[in-house]
Amino acid sequence: MLVVATPEYLERHGMPEHPRDLLSHQSIGMRMAHGGLYQWELERDGERLQMDLPVRFIFNEMLAIKQAVVMGLGIDFISEWFMQEELVSGALVPVLVPWCPSFGGLRLYYSGHRFVPARLRALIDLAHALRPTVV
């Protein structure tokens, strides 16, 4: 997860140096399935912050969030892989990188090995096949 914004947005609103600076920015909010807004989870040197920020727009669809950020409508906390192309091109820049810990990846938990339904077995096999090689 990264905090990202367009260079133009940061030129207009300033570069946040600390998460508390985000309180003076306009964020793009993500509506969760349960109806609440996603709170940004930032961490540095053992200090954990859950940020409940002022939002300019709220979306429940990742492509809409991505488009709003790329259009310079606000700053956002979003999966790095989802914005990779925009980060490489310079359309978006990362912000507060030391406060954005790396994500250890997804985990799949299931109840046991005796009876694994065929669909679940297929998902497990696919996950193993697509898993990046650990060096």
Backbone hydrogen bonds, N-H to C=O, Kabsch-Sander energy under -0.5 kcal/mol:
donor,donor_aa,acceptor,acceptor_aa,energy
2,L,78,I,-2.7
3,V,95,V,-0.8
4,V,2,L,-0.6
4,V,76,D,-3.1
5,A,93,V,-1.5
10,L,6,T,-2.2
11,E,7,P,-2.0
12,R,8,E,-2.1
13,H,9,Y,-2.6
14,G,10,L,-2.3
21,D,18,H,-2.1
22,L,19,P,-1.7
23,L,20,R,-1.4
24,S,21,D,-1.6
25,H,22,L,-1.9
27,S,25,H,-0.6
27,S,54,P,-2.0
28,I,75,I,-2.0
29,G,27,S,-0.6
29,G,57,F,-3.4
31,R,29,G,-0.5
31,R,59,F,-3.0
32,M,36,G,-3.4
35,G,32,M,-2.0
38,Y,30,M,-2.6
40,W,51,M,-1.4
42,L,40,W,-0.7
42,L,49,L,-2.5
43,E,99,W,-2.3
44,R,47,E,-2.1
47,E,44,R,-2.5
48,R,46,G,-0.6
49,L,42,L,-3.3
51,M,40,W,-3.1
51,M,49,L,-0.6
52,D,50,Q,-0.5
53,L,51,M,-0.7
56,R,27,S,-3.0
57,F,27,S,-1.0
59,F,29,G,-2.4
65,I,61,E,-1.9
66,K,62,M,-2.8
67,Q,63,L,-2.3
68,A,64,A,-2.3
69,V,65,I,-2.3
70,V,66,K,-2.6
71,M,67,Q,-2.0
72,G,69,V,-1.8
73,L,68,A,-2.4
75,I,26,Q,-2.6
76,D,4,V,-2.5
78,I,2,L,-2.6
78,I,76,D,-0.5
82,F,79,S,-0.6
83,M,79,S,-0.9
83,M,80,E,-0.9
84,Q,81,W,-0.7
87,L,83,M,-2.3
88,V,84,Q,-2.6
89,S,85,E,-2.1
90,G,86,E,-0.9
91,A,86,E,-1.1
92,L,86,E,-1.8
93,V,5,A,-3.0
95,V,3,V,-3.0
99,W,96,L,-1.9
100,C,97,V,-2.1
109,Y,107,R,-0.5
116,V,114,R,-0.5
121,R,117,P,-2.7
122,A,118,A,-2.3
123,L,119,R,-1.9
124,I,120,L,-2.6
125,D,121,R,-2.6
126,L,122,A,-2.3
127,A,123,L,-2.6
128,H,124,I,-2.3
129,A,125,D,-2.2
130,L,126,L,-2.2
131,R,127,A,-1.0
